[in-house]
Amino acid sequence: MKQVVVNLLDNAIKYTPQGGSVGLTVSAHGGKAILEVADNGIGIPAEALPRVFERFFRVDKVRSRDLGGAGLGLSIVKSICGAHHGQVEAISTPGSGSIFRVELPLPSTPVNNGKQESALA
């Protein structure tokens, strides 16, 4: 999961201009752990959103080459999330930023009184 956080934060920082903001939130809701990385960077065009998790896909080939990377970071994120029975989605508006949301199932652990409690409670 460390790689998921690193890849999402790296992209957010890379595509947010100086003076912009990048945020990370973690919460639990409905038996799921929710991790969101949000930025107010350049955003992703709607036509590119369905492909951002594909291996080697880059929204803008020239800009991506200038900023580095092989186009594998988000596909790695998706693969790791899938391996943990979770999912990842991207929501973005060009010029306004992006939100990458990871949802993972939370395991339940027994407590002394026999009730089930979330592992993140």
C-alpha positions in Angstrom: 0.0 0.0 0.0 3.0 2.3 0.5 3.6 2.1 -3.3 -0.1 3.2 -3.9 0.3 6.3 -1.7 3.7 7.1 -3.2 2.5 6.8 -6.8 -0.6 8.9 -6.2 1.2 11.6 -4.3 4.0 11.7 -6.8 1.6 12.3 -9.7 -0.4 14.9 -7.8 2.8 16.8 -7.0 4.2 16.4 -10.5 1.0 17.8 -12.2 0.2 20.6 -9.7 2.0 23.9 -10.4 4.0 25.7 -7.8 1.7 27.3 -5.3 -1.0 24.7 -5.8 -2.2 22.2 -3.2 -2.1 18.5 -2.8 -4.0 16.7 0.0 -4.3 13.2 1.4 -7.2 11.9 3.4 -7.9 8.5 4.9 -11.2 7.4 6.4 -13.4 4.4 7.0 -16.9 4.1 5.7 -19.3 1.2 5.2 -16.7 -1.4 5.9 -14.2 0.1 3.6 -11.0 2.1 4.0 -11.0 5.2 1.8 -7.9 6.9 0.7 -8.1 10.1 -1.4 -5.4 12.1 -3.0 -6.7 15.4 -4.3 -4.9 18.3 -6.1 -5.8 21.5 -7.8 -3.4 20.9 -10.6 -3.8 20.7 -14.4 -6.5 18.0 -14.3 -7.2 15.3 -16.9 -9.5 15.6 -19.9 -12.7 13.6 -19.8 -11.8 11.6 -22.9 -8.5 10.4 -21.2 -10.0 9.4 -17.8 -11.1 5.9 -18.9 -7.5 5.1 -19.9 -5.4 6.6 -17.1 -5.0 3.2 -15.4 -3.7 1.5 -18.6 0.0 0.6 -18.7 2.2 3.1 -20.6 -0.8 5.5 -21.2 0.1 9.2 -20.9 -2.4 12.0 -21.2 0.0 14.4 -22.9 3.1 12.6 -24.3 5.2 15.7 -24.5 4.5 17.1 -21.0 4.8 13.6 -19.5 8.2 13.1 -21.1 9.4 16.5 -19.8 8.3 15.5 -16.2 9.6 12.0 -16.4 7.9 8.6 -15.8 7.1 5.7 -18.0 3.3 5.7 -17.7 3.2 2.8 -15.3 2.5 4.5 -12.0 -1.3 4.4 -12.1 -1.5 0.9 -13.6 0.6 -0.3 -10.7 -1.8 1.5 -8.3 -4.7 -0.3 -10.0 -3.0 -3.7 -9.8 -2.1 -3.3 -6.1 -5.7 -2.2 -5.3 -7.0 -5.2 -7.2 -4.7 -7.6 -5.3 -6.2 -6.3 -2.1 -9.8 -6.7 -3.4 -10.2 -3.0 -3.7 -10.6 -0.5 -6.5 -9.3 2.9 -7.6 -11.1 5.7 -9.5 -10.1 9.1 -10.9 -12.3 12.2 -11.0 -10.9 15.2 -12.7 -11.7 18.5 -14.4 -9.1 20.1 -16.7 -7.7 23.2 -15.1 -9.3 22.4 -11.7 -7.4 19.3 -10.5 -8.0 15.7 -9.8 -9.1 13.3 -7.1 -7.9 9.7 -7.0 -10.0 7.6 -4.6 -8.9 4.1 -3.4 -11.4 1.9 -1.7 -10.3 -1.2 0.2 -12.3 -3.7 2.2 -11.6 -3.5 5.9 -11.1 -6.8 7.8 -13.1 -7.3 10.9 -11.4 -8.5 14.1 -13.0 -10.0 17.1 -12.9 -8.1 20.4 -13.1 -9.5 24.0 -16.9 -9.2 24.3 -17.4 -11.3 21.1 -18.6 -8.3 18.9 -16.9 -7.5 15.6 -15.0 -4.3 15.3 -13.4 -2.7 12.3 -9.6 -3.0 12.2 -9.3 0.8 11.7 -11.8 1.7 14.5 
